[in-house]
Amino acid sequence: MGRYVVRRLLQMVPVFIGTTFLIFVMVYALGDPVAAMFGDRTPDPATAAQIRESLHLNDPLWSQYLQYMAGIFQGDFGTAFNGTPVAELMGSAFPNTVKLTLVAFAIEVVVGVGLGVVAGLRRGRFVDTGVLVFTLLVISIPTFVTGYLLQYFVGVKLGWAAPAVSVDVRLDELILPGIVLAGVSLAYVARLTRTSIAENIRSDYIRTATAKGLPRRRVVGVHLLRNSLIPVITFLGTDIGALMGGAIVTERIFNIQGVGYQLYQGILRQNSPTVVGFVTILVVVFLAANLIVDLLYAVLDPRIRYA
């Protein structure tokens, strides 16, 4: 197992370098950071030249990238155009997004897997049809529509939840945004779990466990669910990064000052250091989630062993 982890970590290095280099090139090559700093105003040529020199924008892109990576390994993600260090923006944004992601992920796992198990065990019945219709409806409605509807009816009209999140970002305030953020992923998890349960329930090992007289709860909870969750775990692992990076709409609706909000502001104002810095951390999150998913395979299926 240890050798496998080391090998996977080494494989992540070129993936990380290639991904961050592409992001760096797309952000810095397709825009003019100096022009973005001044907005609609035309900068003085001498001032613009001085800024370009101080930001090393006159250097080749590969040289700028190497300087950027050298700063990252020293904890320096650059400085936003308003003078705030990007690391400081991360320190205030990531905790809020992590809280929101954990709430959404918990809802996604509990409700999604629960609906999938119920539908898979009752395939072809009314409950199964109801789950399929419900998940199809959730997938079909855009997130911003779901967000505004729940915010208006649940938060404003009924008063069951806060329509906006306070600066403190309390966990109880994140339940409604968590439902909105987890909605589409929850539907996919339910459908994936349902399909996996329906396929594995007809397997020989399930019939053998049932023939031995094992309680149905043990057959479903230990034998059936454990093997059926392998494709679900794969989806959930990759979805962690997607939840963190894809929270732009949800954070905008509920006024959460998180990663999505900072990315939106960075893209809107062409704040290149902010965009590159935040996306770099999201790349690390994706890579770490994929490694954890691979290690969980051996936990769920004893037949899987890593050399």
ABEGO torsion letter per residue (X at the ends): XAAAAAAAAAAAAAAAAAAAAAAAAAAAAABBAAAAAAEABBBBAAAAAAAAAAAGAABBAAAAAAAAAAAAAAGBAEBBAAGBBAAAAAAAAAAAAAAAAAAAAAAAAAAAAAAAAAAAAABGBAAAAAAAAAAAAAAABBAAAAAAAAAAAAAAAAGABBABBBAAGBAAAAAAAAAAAAAAAAAAAAAAAAAAAAAAAABAAAAAAAAAGBBAAAAAAAAAAAAAAAAAAAAAAAAAAAAAAAAAAAAAAAGBBBAAAAAAAAAAAGBAAAAAAAAAAAAAAAAAAAAAAAAAAAAABAABBBX
